[in-house]
Amino acid sequence: MGIRLIGPIGLILALAAGPVHADFELPLTVRETQGAGGATYVSNGVPLLPGQAMSVDELHVLDATGKEVPSQFRVLARWWRKDDSIRWVLVDLVGFVPTGGEAVFKLAGRKKTAPRPTTPMKVTEDADFIRINTGPALYEISKKHFNLINKLQIDKDADGAFADSETVVHPDPKLGSVVEDTQGRKYYSSQGTRFVKFIDRGPVRVTLLAKGMHVSKEEGAFKPGLYGFEVFMTFHADRPYVDIDAILTNNFEKPIGEPHIEDWSVLTNVGGPNAGGAGCNIWGKGYVNAGVPAVLYQDSLGTTDWARLPGFEPRTGGLQSFRGYKVWQIVDGKKKELDAGDFAAGFGQFGRSMMGCVLAPKDFWQQFPSAIEYKPGGALRYSMFPREYKQVHWLEDGSAKGMEFRLHFYIKMAKRRYTAFAGNHRPYAHVAYDSFLSKPWALPSVEHCGKC
């Protein structure tokens, strides 16, 4: 059975099939493996036998006491050669799992439907925006001018309302997915949004897909635009974070060639124009209090073969500038090196005044070259095609490049508390990081990649 990491712990979902009858129960065992139990989000596909369920309205998830827990379902496949009943269903649930232990839930089929438990998740939309209220956070996503997060508010007082003083991300059309060409022209997702639509919309989880092309209004810009974008955003009930899968695409019906670019980044901001001073902690091989502006940049593979294995084509060695990663701060227009090493974890904690964000990327050093930058005005940039690399970037026709990461926003001293957080909405950076990703550790070598 496959494993999918969704909530604050690693999950192993095991199921046993049961007989075919009108009402059925399938045990789902969730084992906690990372030492951080509590309220847990689980998402996994579950197979059903022919005739067990025709509609997701018949499905429910129960805990060990028989009490129903919040859940949602999506049909993945049907027994179309038989009775068209559900063959595979995606199950999302939230329940309590003890630290280092396990909990057994039951996927129950009931031909007679029953009311479901509720969660704080509320979704509204109009012609211009989708607003997702997870309980502690209110996200506003632009449908016509997608800039990742148009506006975000955190319910610091836990009063169920969102005030202007609780705004962490402010509207800016220059945020979102941004491409820069070799002449310094910027192309924005907000200028070429094709659509923003729901992939999943339920009481446990909401997932959106935004799709379009990066477009620039500058003179001499590449027309009609420069590469496409697909951005998946996943929100969970009663959580202030968002999980993002951003993809740069070159798969147009009419080919655009393979234009060179200087940079592709995803940007957001932290704090408003009147927020106080900015600061950040970046994790390389340990915490670095980097100040602002600061850059974490993984230039190459952090092994002795770093100069010969660029990561994508062994015959193009020599494009790297140094081994591994560096952290630097810009002082009077010059780089001041603060840290260096082989493999950067790639996450950091960034804030202005009482507001902040933890960025937790997946496979940061493995996808070198990669960069994170935090600027004095609160702009936070994550790049998988960074301008810091000494060579230009491009996508071959029919290919794509993606990056996955979590943005965990907070306001210090917020009243609402969470398991595995530092007593308020401000999470320990390493907890937010570990809760998002597993830790594969396979180092490329000449034996794996071929001799140069």
C-alpha positions in Angstrom: 0.0 0.0 0.0 1.3 3.4 -0.9 2.2 6.1 1.6 1.1 9.7 1.4 2.3 12.4 3.8 -0.4 15.0 4.5 -0.5 16.0 8.2 2.1 16.5 11.0 3.3 12.9 11.0 4.3 10.1 8.6 1.4 7.8 8.0 1.2 4.1 6.9 -2.3 3.2 5.8 -3.1 -0.5 5.7 -6.5 -1.9 4.8 -8.1 -5.3 4.7 -11.0 -6.1 2.4 -14.3 -7.4 3.6 -17.2 -9.3 2.1 -19.7 -7.8 -0.2 -23.0 -6.9 1.5 -25.2 -3.9 2.0 -23.4 -2.5 5.0 -19.6 -3.1 5.4 -16.7 -1.9 7.5 -13.0 -1.8 6.3 -10.3 -1.3 9.0 -7.8 1.5 8.3 -4.8 1.4 10.5 -2.7 4.5 10.9 0.7 4.2 12.5 2.6 7.3 13.8 6.3 7.1 12.8 7.8 10.5 13.5 7.2 11.3 17.1 4.5 13.9 16.7 1.0 12.5 17.3 -2.2 14.4 17.8 -4.9 15.5 15.3 -3.8 13.8 12.1 -4.8 14.3 8.4 -4.8 11.1 6.3 -5.3 10.9 2.6 -5.1 7.6 0.7 -6.8 5.6 -2.0 -8.9 2.6 -0.8 -10.2 -0.2 -3.1 -13.7 -1.5 -2.8 -15.3 -4.7 -4.1 -18.1 -4.7 -6.7 -21.4 -3.6 -5.3 -20.1 -2.2 -2.0 -20.9 1.4 -2.8 -22.5 3.2 -5.7 -22.1 6.8 -4.3 -19.7 8.5 -1.9 -22.8 9.6 0.1 -22.9 6.0 1.4 -19.3 6.2 2.9 -18.4 7.3 6.4 -15.2 7.0 8.6 -15.6 5.9 12.2 -13.0 5.9 15.0 -12.3 3.0 17.4 -15.3 3.9 19.5 -17.7 4.0 16.5 -17.9 7.8 16.5 -17.8 9.3 13.0 -14.9 11.6 12.2 -14.7 14.3 9.6 -14.0 12.9 6.2 -14.5 13.4 2.5 -14.3 11.2 -0.6 -13.7 11.3 -4.3 -14.3 8.4 -6.8 -11.1 7.4 -8.6 -12.4 4.5 -10.6 -15.5 2.4 -11.1 -16.3 -1.2 -11.9 -17.6 -0.2 -15.3 -17.6 -3.7 -16.7 -19.8 -4.9 -13.8 -22.4 -2.7 -12.0 -20.5 0.7 -12.2 -20.1 0.7 -8.4 -17.0 2.4 -6.9 -13.7 0.5 -7.4 -11.3 3.0 -5.9 -12.1 5.9 -3.7 -9.8 8.7 -2.3 -10.5 8.9 1.4 -9.5 12.0 3.4 -10.0 11.9 7.2 -8.9 13.7 10.3 -8.6 11.8 13.6 -6.4 11.4 16.7 -3.3 9.2 16.5 -1.1 8.8 19.6 2.6 9.6 19.4 4.5 6.5 18.5 1.3 4.5 18.4 -1.5 3.6 16.0 -5.2 4.2 15.6 -7.7 2.0 13.8 -10.4 3.8 11.8 -13.2 2.1 9.8 -14.4 3.0 6.4 -18.1 2.2 6.7 -20.6 1.7 4.0 -24.2 2.6 4.9 -27.0 2.4 2.4 -28.9 4.8 4.6 -27.1 8.1 4.7 -26.5 10.0 8.0 -25.4 13.6 8.8 -21.6 14.1 8.8 -19.5 15.8 11.4 -18.6 19.4 10.5 -15.3 21.3 10.5 -14.3 25.0 10.5 -13.7 24.8 6.7 -15.9 27.3 4.7 -15.5 28.2 1.1 -17.1 31.1 -0.8 -16.6 32.5 -4.2 -17.7 35.3 -6.5 -16.7 36.4 -10.0 -13.3 37.6 -8.9 -12.2 35.6 -5.8 -12.3 32.3 -4.0 -12.1 32.6 -0.2 -11.1 29.7 1.9 -11.7 29.9 5.6 -9.8 27.1 7.3 -10.8 28.3 10.8 -7.5 30.0 11.9 -6.8 31.5 8.4 -8.7 33.2 5.6 -7.1 32.8 2.2 -8.3 34.9 -0.8 -7.3 33.6 -4.2 -7.8 35.7 -7.3 -9.6 33.9 -10.1 -8.8 36.3 -12.9 -5.3 37.5 -11.9 -3.7 34.6 -10.0 -0.9 35.8 -7.8 -0.7 32.8 -5.5 -2.2 34.3 -2.4 -3.9 37.6 -3.0 -4.7 38.2 0.6 -4.3 36.2 3.9 -5.6 36.9 7.4 -4.9 35.0 10.6 -7.5 35.0 13.3 -5.1 36.1 16.1 -7.9 36.7 18.7 -9.7 33.4 17.9 -13.0 35.3 17.7 -14.1 33.9 14.4 -13.5 37.2 12.6 -10.7 38.6 10.5 -9.6 42.2 11.0 -7.4 44.4 8.8 -4.7 44.3 11.6 -4.6 40.5 11.2 -3.6 40.6 7.5 -0.3 38.8 6.8 -0.3 38.8 3.0 -1.4 41.9 1.1 -2.6 42.1 -2.5 0.2 42.6 -5.1 -0.1 41.7 -8.8 3.7 41.1 -8.9 3.4 38.0 -6.6 2.7 34.5 -7.7 4.6 32.6 -10.4 7.1 34.9 -12.1 9.5 34.4 -15.0 12.3 36.7 -15.9 13.8 36.6 -19.4 17.5 37.2 -20.2 16.8 40.9 -20.8 15.4 41.4 -17.3 11.7 41.6 -18.4 9.3 40.1 -15.9 6.4 37.8 -16.9 3.6 37.3 -14.3 1.0 34.7 -13.7 -1.4 37.4 -12.7 -1.3 38.8 -16.3 -2.0 35.5 -18.0 -4.4 33.5 -15.8 -6.6 31.1 -17.8 -8.6 29.6 -14.9 -8.6 28.7 -11.2 -10.8 25.8 -10.4 -11.6 23.3 -7.6 -10.0 19.8 -7.7 -11.4 18.8 -4.3 -13.8 20.7 -2.1 -14.8 19.1 1.2 -14.9 19.6 4.9 -11.4 18.2 5.5 -9.4 19.4 2.5 -9.7 21.9 -0.4 -7.5 21.7 -3.4 -7.3 24.3 -6.2 -5.6 24.3 -9.6 -4.6 27.6 -11.3 -3.5 27.4 -14.9 -2.3 29.9 -17.4 0.7 31.6 -19.1 3.3 34.0 -17.8 2.7 37.3 -19.6 4.6 40.6 -19.6 3.3 44.1 -20.7 6.9 45.4 -21.2 8.1 46.5 -24.5 9.8 43.8 -26.5 8.5 41.0 -24.4 8.1 37.5 -25.8 4.6 37.0 -27.2 2.1 35.7 -26.4 3.9 34.8 -23.2 6.9 33.0 -21.7 6.1 29.4 -20.5 2.9 28.2 -18.8 2.1 27.6 -15.2 0.1 25.1 -13.2 -0.2 25.6 -9.5 -2.0 23.3 -7.1 -2.9 24.7 -3.7 -4.1 22.5 -0.8 -5.7 23.8 2.4 -6.7 21.8 5.5 -9.4 22.4 8.0 -8.3 24.0 11.2 -4.8 24.7 9.9 -3.2 28.0 8.8 -0.8 26.6 6.2 -1.1 25.9 2.5 0.7 23.2 0.5 1.8 24.2 -3.0 2.9 22.3 -6.0 4.0 24.8 -8.6 4.9 23.7 -12.2 6.5 25.6 -15.1 5.3 24.1 -18.4 6.2 24.0 -22.0 3.4 22.0 -23.5 1.5 24.4 -25.7 -0.7 23.3 -28.7 1.4 25.6 -30.9 5.1 25.2 -29.8 6.9 28.3 -28.6 10.4 26.8 -28.9 12.8 26.7 -25.9 13.3 30.3 -24.9 16.0 31.0 -22.4 15.1 32.6 -19.1 17.1 34.1 -16.2 14.8 33.1 -13.4 11.6 31.3 -12.5 10.4 31.9 -8.9 7.2 31.7 -6.8 6.7 34.8 -4.6 4.6 35.9 -1.7 5.0 38.5 1.0 4.9 38.7 4.8 3.5 41.7 6.5 2.0 44.9 5.1 3.7 48.1 4.0 3.6 49.5 7.5 5.0 46.4 9.2 8.2 46.6 11.3 11.7 45.4 10.6 12.2 42.1 8.9 14.4 39.2 10.0 14.8 35.5 9.2 16.4 32.2 10.3 17.6 30.0 7.5 18.5 26.3 8.0 21.6 25.1 6.1 23.4 22.6 8.3 22.1 24.5 11.3 20.2 27.7 12.1 21.6 30.9 10.6 20.2 34.2 11.8 20.7 35.9 8.4 19.1 39.3 8.8 17.6 40.9 5.7 18.2 40.8 2.7 19.3 37.2 2.7 19.8 34.4 0.2 20.2 30.6 0.6 21.5 29.1 -2.6 22.3 25.5 -3.5 24.5 25.7 -6.5 25.6 22.1 -6.9 25.7 18.5 -5.6 27.5 18.5 -2.2 29.8 15.6 -2.9 33.3 15.3 -4.4 31.7 14.9 -7.8 30.0 18.3 -7.7 32.0 19.7 -10.6 31.3 16.8 -12.9 27.6 16.0 -12.2 25.4 19.0 -12.9 22.3 17.1 -12.2 20.8 17.0 -15.6 23.4 16.2 -18.3 26.8 14.7 -17.3 28.5 16.1 -20.5 27.8 19.7 -19.4 30.0 19.8 -16.3 31.7 23.0 -15.4 28.5 25.0 -15.0 28.7 25.0 -11.2 30.4 27.8 -9.2 31.1 26.0 -5.9 30.3 22.8 -4.0 27.0 22.6 -2.2 25.3 25.7 -0.8 26.0 29.1 0.6 24.0 31.6 2.7 24.8 35.2 2.3 23.5 38.6 3.2 23.6 41.7 1.0 25.5 44.5 2.7 26.1 47.8 0.8 25.5 45.9 -2.4 28.1 43.2 -1.6 27.6 39.6 -0.6 28.6 38.8 3.0 28.8 35.0 3.4 27.2 33.7 6.6 27.2 29.9 6.1 28.3 27.2 3.6 28.0 23.5 3.4 27.1 20.5 1.2 23.3 19.8 1.6 21.0 22.6 2.5 17.7 21.5 4.2 16.3 24.6 2.5 13.7 25.8 5.0 13.5 29.0 6.9 11.5 31.2 9.2 10.8 34.7 7.8 9.0 37.6 9.6 8.2 41.2 9.9 7.1 42.6 13.3 4.6 40.1 14.8 3.8 38.3 11.5 5.8 35.6 9.8 5.9 32.5 7.6 7.8 29.2 7.6 8.8 28.0 4.1 9.3 24.2 4.0 10.3 23.0 0.5 10.6 19.4 -0.5 13.9 18.2 -2.0 15.6 21.6 -1.9 19.2 20.5 -2.4 18.2 17.5 -4.6 16.8 19.9 -7.2 19.9 22.2 -7.4 20.3 24.8 -8.5 17.7 26.2 -6.1 17.4 29.4 -4.1 15.4 31.1 -1.3 15.5 34.9 -0.9 14.0 37.2 1.7 13.9 40.9 1.1 13.5 44.0 3.4 10.0 44.7 2.1 8.8 41.3 3.2 8.9 39.6 -0.3 9.7 35.9 0.0 11.0 34.1 -3.1 11.5 30.4 -3.8 13.2 29.5 -7.1 14.0 26.2 -8.9 15.4 28.1 -11.9 17.4 30.7 -9.9 19.1 33.8 -11.4 22.0 33.0 -9.0 23.1 30.2 -11.3 25.8 31.3 -13.8 24.0 29.6 -16.8 20.6 30.5 -18.3 17.6 28.1 -18.0 15.2 26.7 -20.4 12.5 24.0 -20.8 12.5 21.6 -23.8 9.3 21.4 -25.8 6.8 19.1 -24.1 8.6 19.2 -20.7 7.9 20.8 -17.3 9.7 21.7 -14.0 8.0 21.5 -10.6 8.6 22.4 -7.0 6.6 21.4 -3.8 6.6 23.4 -0.6 4.5 24.5 2.4 3.9 28.1 3.5 3.0 28.1 7.2 1.8 31.6 8.2 1.5 32.8 11.7 1.0 35.8 14.0 3.0 35.8 17.3 1.0 35.3 20.5 -2.1 34.1 18.7 -4.7 32.6 21.1 -5.4 29.5 19.0 -3.0 26.7 19.9 -1.9 23.6 17.9 -0.1 20.4 18.7 3.6 20.6 17.6 3.6 24.4 17.6 5.6 26.6 19.9 2.6 27.6 22.0 0.9 29.8 19.4 0.6 30.2 15.6 4.4 30.6 15.4 5.6 27.1 14.6 9.0 25.7 15.3 10.6 25.9 11.9 11.9 22.3 12.1 8.5 21.0 13.1 6.8 22.6 10.1 9.6 21.2 7.9 9.5 17.6 9.2 5.7 17.6 9.1 5.6 18.3 5.4 8.1 15.9 3.9 9.8 12.6 4.3 13.6 12.4 4.2 15.0 10.3 1.4 18.8 10.4 1.5 20.3 9.0 -1.8 23.4 10.7 -3.0 24.0 10.7 -6.8 27.4 9.3 -7.8 29.3 8.5 -11.0 28.0 4.9 -10.8 24.4 6.2 -10.8 24.8 9.0 -13.3 27.5 7.7 -15.6 31.0 8.8 -16.1 31.6 12.3 -17.5 
